């Protein structure tokens, strides 16, 4: 059987990205808004570009890109005739998690709004402790903690964006 993967260089990365984006759009249209949100398809446009970008130097990104090509195509074909099953959605979400984790660990990328999420939660718990220590009233410290968390988190998010590190 003819194997596309053995024909490296036969397909330009750029063409593959365009094809993949087209599959993604088609999938979005086919499954409807609710399922598209469940599949986090909004993220995928950026993920595709990142994988393509790193593919030149990263074997794993190259593999994920290959996987994504067959995976998205399969989902599009499936969505044409019937609804995606919960099992398929689960497989897709696992794939998203694997790719995201690789991009974070190997390429130091962060999801959009990553730091604000972390520091807001951290700020709230610190605020509660402060409220207890300073005012003998935990909830009183909460707005202070939240403000701190938002300030630090949004600063770090803005910095990551400036450095092109947002996924
Ligand atoms: Zn990689």
py3Dmol code that shows the C-alpha trace and the ligand (Angstrom):
import py3Dmol

protein = """\
ATOM      1  CA  UNK A   1       0.000   0.000   0.000  1.00  0.00           C
ATOM      2  CA  UNK A   2       1.148   3.487  -0.781  1.00  0.00           C
ATOM      3  CA  UNK A   3       2.219   5.303   2.360  1.00  0.00           C
ATOM      4  CA  UNK A   4       2.120   9.099   2.378  1.00  0.00           C
ATOM      5  CA  UNK A   5       4.363   9.256   5.426  1.00  0.00           C
ATOM      6  CA  UNK A   6       7.218   7.551   3.607  1.00  0.00           C
ATOM      7  CA  UNK A   7       7.039  10.238   0.944  1.00  0.00           C
ATOM      8  CA  UNK A   8       8.440  13.016   3.098  1.00  0.00           C
ATOM      9  CA  UNK A   9       9.073  16.208   1.241  1.00  0.00           C
ATOM     10  CA  UNK A  10       6.384  15.258  -1.239  1.00  0.00           C
ATOM     11  CA  UNK A  11       3.959  17.355   0.719  1.00  0.00           C
ATOM     12  CA  UNK A  12       4.847  20.853   1.790  1.00  0.00           C
ATOM     13  CA  UNK A  13       4.162  21.603   5.432  1.00  0.00           C
ATOM     14  CA  UNK A  14       2.296  24.712   4.402  1.00  0.00           C
ATOM     15  CA  UNK A  15      -0.126  22.744   2.244  1.00  0.00           C
ATOM     16  CA  UNK A  16      -0.684  20.267   5.029  1.00  0.00           C
ATOM     17  CA  UNK A  17      -1.488  23.105   7.439  1.00  0.00           C
ATOM     18  CA  UNK A  18      -4.031  24.569   5.007  1.00  0.00           C
ATOM     19  CA  UNK A  19      -5.625  21.163   4.498  1.00  0.00           C
ATOM     20  CA  UNK A  20      -5.758  20.557   8.236  1.00  0.00           C
ATOM     21  CA  UNK A  21      -7.344  23.966   8.888  1.00  0.00           C
ATOM     22  CA  UNK A  22      -9.948  23.171   6.240  1.00  0.00           C
ATOM     23  CA  UNK A  23     -10.726  19.835   7.917  1.00  0.00           C
ATOM     24  CA  UNK A  24     -11.011  21.644  11.229  1.00  0.00           C
ATOM     25  CA  UNK A  25     -13.487  24.171   9.814  1.00  0.00           C
ATOM     26  CA  UNK A  26     -15.531  21.414   8.244  1.00  0.00           C
ATOM     27  CA  UNK A  27     -15.612  19.506  11.501  1.00  0.00           C
ATOM     28  CA  UNK A  28     -16.754  22.651  13.338  1.00  0.00           C
ATOM     29  CA  UNK A  29     -19.617  23.081  10.909  1.00  0.00           C
ATOM     30  CA  UNK A  30     -20.626  19.439  11.001  1.00  0.00           C
ATOM     31  CA  UNK A  31     -20.728  18.857  14.757  1.00  0.00           C
ATOM     32  CA  UNK A  32     -22.409  22.112  15.799  1.00  0.00           C
ATOM     33  CA  UNK A  33     -21.437  24.638  18.438  1.00  0.00           C
ATOM     34  CA  UNK A  34     -21.981  22.530  21.521  1.00  0.00           C
ATOM     35  CA  UNK A  35     -19.842  19.603  20.435  1.00  0.00           C
ATOM     36  CA  UNK A  36     -17.249  21.965  18.955  1.00  0.00           C
ATOM     37  CA  UNK A  37     -16.899  23.549  22.397  1.00  0.00           C
ATOM     38  CA  UNK A  38     -16.639  20.113  24.010  1.00  0.00           C
ATOM     39  CA  UNK A  39     -13.882  19.216  21.558  1.00  0.00           C
ATOM     40  CA  UNK A  40     -12.182  22.575  22.236  1.00  0.00           C
ATOM     41  CA  UNK A  41     -11.887  23.099  18.498  1.00  0.00           C
ATOM     42  CA  UNK A  42     -11.180  26.806  18.998  1.00  0.00           C
ATOM     43  CA  UNK A  43      -7.780  25.866  20.364  1.00  0.00           C
ATOM     44  CA  UNK A  44      -6.895  23.742  17.403  1.00  0.00           C
ATOM     45  CA  UNK A  45      -6.130  26.413  14.873  1.00  0.00           C
ATOM     46  CA  UNK A  46      -3.297  27.629  17.084  1.00  0.00           C
ATOM     47  CA  UNK A  47      -2.200  24.103  18.006  1.00  0.00           C
ATOM     48  CA  UNK A  48      -1.903  23.179  14.326  1.00  0.00           C
ATOM     49  CA  UNK A  49       0.313  26.189  13.673  1.00  0.00           C
ATOM     50  CA  UNK A  50       2.492  25.476  16.665  1.00  0.00           C
ATOM     51  CA  UNK A  51       2.983  21.828  15.719  1.00  0.00           C
ATOM     52  CA  UNK A  52       3.845  22.823  12.157  1.00  0.00           C
ATOM     53  CA  UNK A  53       6.261  25.443  13.432  1.00  0.00           C
ATOM     54  CA  UNK A  54       8.128  23.008  15.719  1.00  0.00           C
ATOM     55  CA  UNK A  55       7.953  20.054  13.328  1.00  0.00           C
ATOM     56  CA  UNK A  56      11.188  21.012  11.632  1.00  0.00           C
ATOM     57  CA  UNK A  57      13.165  20.343  14.820  1.00  0.00           C
ATOM     58  CA  UNK A  58      10.926  18.198  16.988  1.00  0.00           C
ATOM     59  CA  UNK A  59      10.202  14.576  16.182  1.00  0.00           C
ATOM     60  CA  UNK A  60       7.282  14.443  18.627  1.00  0.00           C
ATOM     61  CA  UNK A  61       5.583  17.472  17.099  1.00  0.00           C
ATOM     62  CA  UNK A  62       5.981  15.839  13.710  1.00  0.00           C
ATOM     63  CA  UNK A  63       4.279  12.711  15.033  1.00  0.00           C
ATOM     64  CA  UNK A  64       1.466  14.662  16.659  1.00  0.00           C
ATOM     65  CA  UNK A  65       0.929  16.521  13.413  1.00  0.00           C
ATOM     66  CA  UNK A  66       0.663  13.220  11.511  1.00  0.00           C
ATOM     67  CA  UNK A  67      -1.721  11.843  14.121  1.00  0.00           C
ATOM     68  CA  UNK A  68      -3.830  14.961  13.996  1.00  0.00           C
ATOM     69  CA  UNK A  69      -4.150  14.702  10.221  1.00  0.00           C
ATOM     70  CA  UNK A  70      -5.611  11.218  10.301  1.00  0.00           C
ATOM     71  CA  UNK A  71      -7.585  11.901  13.469  1.00  0.00           C
ATOM     72  CA  UNK A  72      -9.336  15.047  12.201  1.00  0.00           C
ATOM     73  CA  UNK A  73     -10.067  13.466   8.846  1.00  0.00           C
ATOM     74  CA  UNK A  74     -11.610  10.471  10.549  1.00  0.00           C
ATOM     75  CA  UNK A  75     -13.752  12.704  12.756  1.00  0.00           C
ATOM     76  CA  UNK A  76     -14.937  14.733   9.762  1.00  0.00           C
ATOM     77  CA  UNK A  77     -15.954  11.569   7.929  1.00  0.00           C
ATOM     78  CA  UNK A  78     -17.693  10.235  10.987  1.00  0.00           C
ATOM     79  CA  UNK A  79     -19.509  13.523  11.648  1.00  0.00           C
ATOM     80  CA  UNK A  80     -20.865  13.485   8.087  1.00  0.00           C
ATOM     81  CA  UNK A  81     -23.083  10.504   8.757  1.00  0.00           C
ATOM     82  CA  UNK A  82     -23.608  10.294  12.510  1.00  0.00           C
ATOM     83  CA  UNK A  83     -22.973  11.969  15.841  1.00  0.00           C
ATOM     84  CA  UNK A  84     -19.633  11.500  17.503  1.00  0.00           C
ATOM     85  CA  UNK A  85     -19.791   8.956  20.298  1.00  0.00           C
ATOM     86  CA  UNK A  86     -18.747   9.819  23.864  1.00  0.00           C
ATOM     87  CA  UNK A  87     -15.832   7.423  23.377  1.00  0.00           C
ATOM     88  CA  UNK A  88     -14.607   9.373  20.341  1.00  0.00           C
ATOM     89  CA  UNK A  89     -14.917  12.645  22.216  1.00  0.00           C
ATOM     90  CA  UNK A  90     -12.915  11.111  25.042  1.00  0.00           C
ATOM     91  CA  UNK A  91     -10.168   9.975  22.669  1.00  0.00           C
ATOM     92  CA  UNK A  92     -10.075  13.448  21.172  1.00  0.00           C
ATOM     93  CA  UNK A  93      -9.814  15.125  24.565  1.00  0.00           C
ATOM     94  CA  UNK A  94      -6.991  12.779  25.543  1.00  0.00           C
ATOM     95  CA  UNK A  95      -5.180  13.747  22.363  1.00  0.00           C
ATOM     96  CA  UNK A  96      -5.657  17.444  23.138  1.00  0.00           C
ATOM     97  CA  UNK A  97      -4.253  16.864  26.629  1.00  0.00           C
ATOM     98  CA  UNK A  98      -1.214  14.991  25.288  1.00  0.00           C
ATOM     99  CA  UNK A  99      -0.377  17.656  22.719  1.00  0.00           C
ATOM    100  CA  UNK A 100      -0.944  20.503  25.196  1.00  0.00           C
ATOM    101  CA  UNK A 101       1.277  18.848  27.754  1.00  0.00           C
ATOM    102  CA  UNK A 102       4.036  18.297  25.175  1.00  0.00           C
ATOM    103  CA  UNK A 103       3.876  21.930  24.017  1.00  0.00           C
ATOM    104  CA  UNK A 104       4.078  23.099  27.635  1.00  0.00           C
ATOM    105  CA  UNK A 105       6.898  20.811  28.740  1.00  0.00           C
ATOM    106  CA  UNK A 106       9.101  20.717  25.683  1.00  0.00           C
ATOM    107  CA  UNK A 107       8.419  24.112  24.149  1.00  0.00           C
ATOM    108  CA  UNK A 108       7.529  26.140  27.269  1.00  0.00           C
ATOM    109  CA  UNK A 109       4.215  27.323  25.863  1.00  0.00           C
ATOM    110  CA  UNK A 110       1.285  28.180  28.114  1.00  0.00           C
ATOM    111  CA  UNK A 111      -2.441  28.125  27.331  1.00  0.00           C
ATOM    112  CA  UNK A 112      -4.074  31.534  27.037  1.00  0.00           C
ATOM    113  CA  UNK A 113      -4.988  32.911  30.503  1.00  0.00           C
ATOM    114  CA  UNK A 114      -2.873  30.250  32.165  1.00  0.00           C
ATOM    115  CA  UNK A 115      -1.174  32.404  34.802  1.00  0.00           C
ATOM    116  CA  UNK A 116      -4.232  34.376  35.774  1.00  0.00           C
ATOM    117  CA  UNK A 117      -5.977  31.100  36.552  1.00  0.00           C
ATOM    118  CA  UNK A 118      -3.138  29.925  38.760  1.00  0.00           C
ATOM    119  CA  UNK A 119      -2.487  33.194  40.557  1.00  0.00           C
ATOM    120  CA  UNK A 120      -6.132  34.009  41.119  1.00  0.00           C
ATOM    121  CA  UNK A 121      -6.584  30.704  42.948  1.00  0.00           C
ATOM    122  CA  UNK A 122      -3.345  31.230  44.827  1.00  0.00           C
ATOM    123  CA  UNK A 123      -4.278  34.850  45.666  1.00  0.00           C
ATOM    124  CA  UNK A 124      -7.615  33.770  47.096  1.00  0.00           C
ATOM    125  CA  UNK A 125      -6.044  31.242  49.435  1.00  0.00           C
ATOM    126  CA  UNK A 126      -3.337  33.671  50.517  1.00  0.00           C
ATOM    127  CA  UNK A 127      -6.020  36.353  50.994  1.00  0.00           C
ATOM    128  CA  UNK A 128      -8.004  34.071  53.273  1.00  0.00           C
ATOM    129  CA  UNK A 129      -4.924  33.428  55.385  1.00  0.00           C
ATOM    130  CA  UNK A 130      -4.091  37.136  55.488  1.00  0.00           C
ATOM    131  CA  UNK A 131      -7.659  37.967  56.453  1.00  0.00           C
ATOM    132  CA  UNK A 132      -7.426  35.521  59.295  1.00  0.00           C
ATOM    133  CA  UNK A 133      -4.041  36.775  60.488  1.00  0.00           C
ATOM    134  CA  UNK A 134      -4.643  40.508  60.066  1.00  0.00           C
ATOM    135  CA  UNK A 135      -8.338  40.962  60.728  1.00  0.00           C
ATOM    136  CA  UNK A 136      -9.274  37.722  62.410  1.00  0.00           C
ATOM    137  CA  UNK A 137     -11.773  37.445  59.557  1.00  0.00           C
ATOM    138  CA  UNK A 138     -10.913  35.234  56.595  1.00  0.00           C
ATOM    139  CA  UNK A 139     -13.356  36.633  53.976  1.00  0.00           C
ATOM    140  CA  UNK A 140     -12.054  40.169  54.582  1.00  0.00           C
ATOM    141  CA  UNK A 141      -8.701  39.178  53.116  1.00  0.00           C
ATOM    142  CA  UNK A 142     -10.200  37.687  49.984  1.00  0.00           C
ATOM    143  CA  UNK A 143     -10.484  40.830  47.814  1.00  0.00           C
ATOM    144  CA  UNK A 144      -6.883  41.761  48.652  1.00  0.00           C
ATOM    145  CA  UNK A 145      -5.708  38.305  47.647  1.00  0.00           C
ATOM    146  CA  UNK A 146      -7.776  38.346  44.455  1.00  0.00           C
ATOM    147  CA  UNK A 147      -6.369  41.706  43.446  1.00  0.00           C
ATOM    148  CA  UNK A 148      -2.841  40.510  44.023  1.00  0.00           C
ATOM    149  CA  UNK A 149      -3.483  37.333  42.082  1.00  0.00           C
ATOM    150  CA  UNK A 150      -4.990  39.166  39.102  1.00  0.00           C
ATOM    151  CA  UNK A 151      -2.163  41.709  39.073  1.00  0.00           C
ATOM    152  CA  UNK A 152       0.588  39.098  39.103  1.00  0.00           C
ATOM    153  CA  UNK A 153      -1.212  36.614  36.849  1.00  0.00           C
ATOM    154  CA  UNK A 154      -2.203  39.096  34.161  1.00  0.00           C
ATOM    155  CA  UNK A 155       1.321  40.531  34.208  1.00  0.00           C
ATOM    156  CA  UNK A 156       2.778  37.090  33.561  1.00  0.00           C
ATOM    157  CA  UNK A 157       0.184  36.346  30.860  1.00  0.00           C
ATOM    158  CA  UNK A 158       0.989  39.610  29.103  1.00  0.00           C
ATOM    159  CA  UNK A 159       4.685  38.831  29.328  1.00  0.00           C
ATOM    160  CA  UNK A 160       4.184  35.318  27.891  1.00  0.00           C
ATOM    161  CA  UNK A 161       2.193  36.797  25.038  1.00  0.00           C
ATOM    162  CA  UNK A 162       4.864  39.359  24.307  1.00  0.00           C
ATOM    163  CA  UNK A 163       7.460  36.589  24.127  1.00  0.00           C
ATOM    164  CA  UNK A 164       5.266  34.545  21.779  1.00  0.00           C
ATOM    165  CA  UNK A 165       4.885  31.804  24.383  1.00  0.00           C
ATOM    166  CA  UNK A 166       1.095  31.589  24.385  1.00  0.00           C
ATOM    167  CA  UNK A 167      -0.215  28.425  22.778  1.00  0.00           C
TER     168      UNK A 167
END
"""
ligand_1 = """\
1
ZN
Zn 7.573 19.284 19.997
"""
view = py3Dmol.view(width=600, height=400)
view.addModel(protein, "pdb")
view.setStyle({"model": 0}, {"cartoon": {"style": "trace"}})
view.addModel(ligand_1, "xyz")
view.setStyle({"model": 1}, {"stick": {}})
view.zoomTo()
view.show()
